[in-house]
Amino acid sequence: MTRRESRGLVVLIITLVALISGGIIAYKNPDSWHGLALLAIGMVGCYLCYKRWKIATEATEEEKEAIEHQDEQTRINIAMWLMVAFCIAAFLEVVAVGVGLILNASIGGELGHTIIHYAVIIGGIFAAIWLGFMLFFA
């Protein structure tokens, strides 16, 4: 299995999980936006799978090589911008944790704890996005 085929398989699996779970959530709780969001993600995944299938079946070898080269350039650009966002988020997280610690030491209460709590959550989101990208696409 080539790298492109394995990425297509990952997109297909994510698409199926999003469609199934989105359908279940939308059926069980029609007032929730989570089911609609998962269904939208599943539809985007279906479109991506369709595009990959069209490329695999109709493109010539030269076109496939050009597309693979463009995909590689796109992955490099995405990785660079994610690294920049991760570095900025890490710096801001350190600053926010420092401010939270100073607030805890000086006035006490819940404000410092809340700032630290949300800073760690936001930093974790950026770390998860970066590591997920590096794991599956780099």
TIDREN-800886 format. One line per 8 residues: number of its first residue (from 1); their letters; for each residue z, x, y of C-alpha. Coordinates in nm, 2 decimals, m for minus. Layout:
N
NUM> A> Z,X,Y ~ ...
//
This chain:
138
1> MTRRESRG> 0.00,0.00,0.00 ~ m0.10,0.14,0.33 ~ 0.12,0.15,0.64 ~ m0.08,m0.13,0.80 ~ m0.05,m0.35,0.49 ~ 0.33,m0.29,0.47 ~ 0.37,m0.39,0.83 ~ 0.17,m0.70,0.76
9> LVVLIITL> 0.39,m0.78,0.47 ~ 0.70,m0.74,0.69 ~ 0.54,m0.98,0.95 ~ 0.46,m1.23,0.68 ~ 0.82,m1.23,0.54 ~ 0.97,m1.26,0.89 ~ 0.72,m1.55,0.96 ~ 0.82,m1.73,0.65
17> VALISGGI> 1.19,m1.69,0.71 ~ 1.15,m1.81,1.07 ~ 0.94,m2.11,0.97 ~ 1.17,m2.22,0.69 ~ 1.50,m2.17,0.88 ~ 1.35,m2.32,1.20 ~ 1.24,m2.63,1.01 ~ 1.59,m2.66,0.84
25> IAYKNPDS> 1.77,m2.62,1.17 ~ 1.53,m2.86,1.36 ~ 1.58,m3.12,1.08 ~ 1.96,m3.09,1.06 ~ 2.02,m3.06,1.43 ~ 1.73,m3.20,1.64 ~ 1.92,m3.14,1.97 ~ 1.95,m2.77,1.92
33> WHGLALLA> 1.69,m2.53,2.07 ~ 1.75,m2.27,1.80 ~ 1.52,m2.45,1.55 ~ 1.24,m2.48,1.80 ~ 1.27,m2.11,1.89 ~ 1.25,m2.01,1.53 ~ 0.95,m2.24,1.48 ~ 0.78,m2.08,1.78
41> IGMVGCYL> 0.85,m1.73,1.64 ~ 0.71,m1.85,1.31 ~ 0.39,m1.98,1.48 ~ 0.34,m1.65,1.66 ~ 0.39,m1.47,1.33 ~ 0.13,m1.70,1.17 ~ m0.12,m1.60,1.44 ~ m0.04,m1.23,1.39
49> CYKRWKIA> m0.09,m1.27,1.01 ~ m0.42,m1.45,1.07 ~ m0.54,m1.17,1.30 ~ m0.45,m0.91,1.05 ~ m0.62,m1.10,0.77 ~ m0.94,m1.13,0.98 ~ m0.93,m0.76,1.05 ~ m0.88,m0.67,0.69
57> TEATEEEK> m1.16,m0.89,0.57 ~ m1.43,m0.87,0.84 ~ m1.39,m0.53,1.02 ~ m1.59,m0.22,0.92 ~ m1.43,0.11,0.85 ~ m1.50,0.24,1.19 ~ m1.35,m0.07,1.35 ~ m1.04,m0.04,1.13
65> EAIEHQDE> m0.99,0.32,1.23 ~ m1.03,0.24,1.60 ~ m0.78,m0.05,1.56 ~ m0.54,0.18,1.37 ~ m0.57,0.44,1.65 ~ m0.50,0.18,1.91 ~ m0.20,0.05,1.72 ~ m0.06,0.40,1.70
73> QTRINIAM> m0.10,0.44,2.08 ~ 0.07,0.10,2.13 ~ 0.36,0.19,1.90 ~ 0.41,0.52,2.09 ~ 0.41,0.33,2.43 ~ 0.66,0.07,2.30 ~ 0.88,0.34,2.15 ~ 0.88,0.53,2.49
81> WLMVAFCI> 0.97,0.22,2.69 ~ 1.24,0.11,2.44 ~ 1.39,0.46,2.46 ~ 1.40,0.44,2.84 ~ 1.56,0.09,2.82 ~ 1.81,0.22,2.56 ~ 1.91,0.52,2.78 ~ 1.95,0.30,3.09
89> AAFLEVVA> 2.15,0.04,2.89 ~ 2.37,0.32,2.74 ~ 2.44,0.47,3.08 ~ 2.52,0.12,3.22 ~ 2.74,0.05,2.92 ~ 2.94,0.37,2.97 ~ 2.99,0.28,3.34 ~ 3.09,m0.08,3.25
97> VGVGLILN> 3.34,0.03,2.99 ~ 3.48,0.28,3.24 ~ 3.52,0.00,3.50 ~ 3.68,m0.22,3.24 ~ 3.92,0.05,3.14 ~ 4.02,0.11,3.50 ~ 4.07,m0.26,3.56 ~ 4.29,m0.28,3.24
105> ASIGGELG> 4.50,0.01,3.36 ~ 4.53,m0.10,3.72 ~ 4.57,m0.48,3.72 ~ 4.57,m0.58,3.35 ~ 4.47,m0.93,3.25 ~ 4.15,m1.04,3.08 ~ 3.89,m0.92,3.33 ~ 3.87,m0.56,3.21
113> HTIIHYAV> 3.88,m0.67,2.84 ~ 3.59,m0.92,2.91 ~ 3.38,m0.66,3.08 ~ 3.43,m0.41,2.79 ~ 3.35,m0.69,2.54 ~ 3.02,m0.79,2.70 ~ 2.92,m0.43,2.77 ~ 2.96,m0.34,2.40
121> IIGGIFAA> 2.76,m0.65,2.30 ~ 2.47,m0.58,2.53 ~ 2.47,m0.21,2.43 ~ 2.46,m0.32,2.07 ~ 2.17,m0.55,2.13 ~ 1.96,m0.26,2.28 ~ 2.07,m0.03,1.99 ~ 1.97,m0.29,1.73
129> IWLGFMLF> 1.63,m0.34,1.89 ~ 1.57,0.04,1.91 ~ 1.68,0.11,1.56 ~ 1.49,m0.19,1.42 ~ 1.17,m0.07,1.59 ~ 1.22,0.29,1.46 ~ 1.30,0.17,1.11 ~ 1.00,m0.06,1.07
137> FA> 0.73,0.05,1.30 ~ 0.77,0.42,1.40
//
